[in-house]
Amino acid sequence: MARRRKKSFRTPKAVRRQTRKRKMGVAERRKREFTYRGHTLVELQAMPLWADEGDEETLAIIDLLSARARRSLSRTLSRENEHLLDRIRNSGENDVVRTHRRDMVILPEMVGKKVSVHNGRQFVQVDIQPEMIGGFLGDYALTRNRGTHSGPGVGATRSSKHVALK
């Protein structure tokens, strides 16, 4: 006995939309190329982190970052953050770098790497994406869990105080 496929009902509007897509040759939506403040990822990775003191024409990554990230990088990286950056640079494609440094700014050269950031209890693996540039590692390893509540308990409302005897 052959099974019949259930006939799905499509609205006339959906049918027209489908034929229009077929006619135009649009198979799927194209993914836009990533840009950060008007610069592609390749351009960002080619930029220096800091500009030379006498050279105002050269654009550096620090000039593009938000004020908070720019302020934390303005006095150079701390020794621990510099060590973390070296470890990330030297790590392979699938290597995971474990760290407690939640205050490290995500730079373009870190994109594509895997970092496990400590959230106070355990290490949370973070795959660094281009959209994360300018953020901090700690932004992606949450320290607090979302609270979940069940229904009200006995005595929570006036009506729940009176329990029927029989």
RAGISUL-V887420 format. One record per residue. N is the residue number from 0. RES is the residue in one small letter. SS is DSSP state (H for helix, E for strand, - for the rest). PSI is psi as a letter, one per 20 degrees, with the letter a starting at -180 (NA if undefined). D_LAST is the distance of its C-alpha to the last C-alpha in whole Angstrom. Layout:
# RAGISUL-V887420
N_RES_SS_PSI_D_LAST, N_RES_SS_PSI_D_LAST
This chain:
# RAGISUL-V887420
0_m_-_p_57, 1_a_-_p_58, 2_r_-_p_55, 3_r_-_p_55, 4_r_-_p_55, 5_k_-_p_52, 6_k_-_p_54, 7_s_-_p_53, 8_f_-_p_54, 9_r_-_p_56, 10_t_-_q_56, 11_p_H_h_60, 12_k_H_g_60, 13_a_H_h_59, 14_v_H_g_62, 15_r_H_g_64, 16_r_H_g_63, 17_q_H_g_64, 18_t_H_h_67, 19_r_H_g_68, 20_k_H_g_67, 21_r_H_g_69, 22_k_H_g_72, 23_m_H_i_72, 24_g_-_j_72, 25_v_-_o_69, 26_a_-_g_67, 27_e_-_r_65, 28_r_-_p_65, 29_r_-_p_67, 30_k_-_p_66, 31_r_-_q_68, 32_e_-_p_70, 33_f_-_p_68, 34_t_E_q_70, 35_y_E_o_69, 36_r_-_k_71, 37_g_-_j_73, 38_h_E_p_74, 39_t_E_r_74, 40_l_H_h_72, 41_v_H_g_76, 42_e_H_g_77, 43_l_H_g_75, 44_q_H_h_75, 45_a_H_i_79, 46_m_-_q_79, 47_p_-_q_79, 48_l_-_g_76, 49_w_-_q_79, 50_a_-_q_82, 51_d_-_q_85, 52_e_-_g_86, 53_g_-_i_89, 54_d_-_o_88, 55_e_-_i_86, 56_e_-_h_86, 57_t_-_p_84, 58_l_-_p_81, 59_a_-_r_78, 60_i_H_h_74, 61_i_H_h_74, 62_d_H_h_75, 63_l_H_i_72, 64_l_-_r_69, 65_s_-_r_67, 66_a_H_g_68, 67_r_H_g_65, 68_a_H_h_66, 69_r_H_h_70, 70_r_H_h_69, 71_s_H_h_68, 72_l_H_i_71, 73_s_H_h_74, 74_r_-_k_74, 75_t_-_r_75, 76_l_-_q_72, 77_s_-_r_71, 78_r_H_h_72, 79_e_H_g_69, 80_n_H_h_68, 81_e_H_g_72, 82_h_H_g_71, 83_l_H_g_68, 84_l_H_h_70, 85_d_H_g_73, 86_r_H_h_70, 87_i_H_g_69, 88_r_H_g_72, 89_n_H_i_73, 90_s_-_q_70, 91_g_-_a_70, 92_e_-_g_69, 93_n_-_j_65, 94_d_-_q_65, 95_v_E_p_63, 96_v_E_p_63, 97_r_E_p_61, 98_t_E_q_61, 99_h_-_i_59, 100_r_-_n_61, 101_r_-_i_59, 102_d_-_j_61, 103_m_-_p_64, 104_v_E_p_65, 105_i_-_p_65, 106_l_-_r_69, 107_p_H_h_70, 108_e_H_i_71, 109_m_H_i_68, 110_v_-_p_67, 111_g_-_i_66, 112_k_-_r_65, 113_k_E_p_62, 114_v_E_p_61, 115_s_E_o_58, 116_v_E_p_57, 117_h_E_p_55, 118_n_-_j_51, 119_g_-_i_51, 120_r_-_h_49, 121_q_-_r_51, 122_f_E_p_53, 123_v_E_p_53, 124_q_E_p_55, 125_v_E_o_57, 126_d_E_o_59, 127_i_-_p_62, 128_q_-_r_62, 129_p_H_h_65, 130_e_H_i_62, 131_m_H_i_62, 132_i_-_p_65, 133_g_-_i_65, 134_g_-_a_61, 135_f_E_q_61, 136_l_H_h_59, 137_g_H_i_56, 138_d_H_h_55, 139_y_H_j_54, 140_a_-_n_52, 141_l_-_q_49, 142_t_-_i_48, 143_r_-_q_45, 144_n_-_q_42, 145_r_-_p_40, 146_g_-_p_36, 147_t_-_p_33, 148_h_-_q_30, 149_s_-_a_27, 150_g_-_r_24, 151_p_-_q_22, 152_g_-_a_20, 153_v_-_p_18, 154_g_-_i_19, 155_a_-_h_22, 156_t_-_r_21, 157_r_-_h_19, 158_s_H_h_17, 159_s_H_i_15, 160_k_H_h_15, 161_h_-_o_12, 162_v_-_p_9, 163_a_-_p_6, 164_l_-_g_4, 165_k_-_NA_0
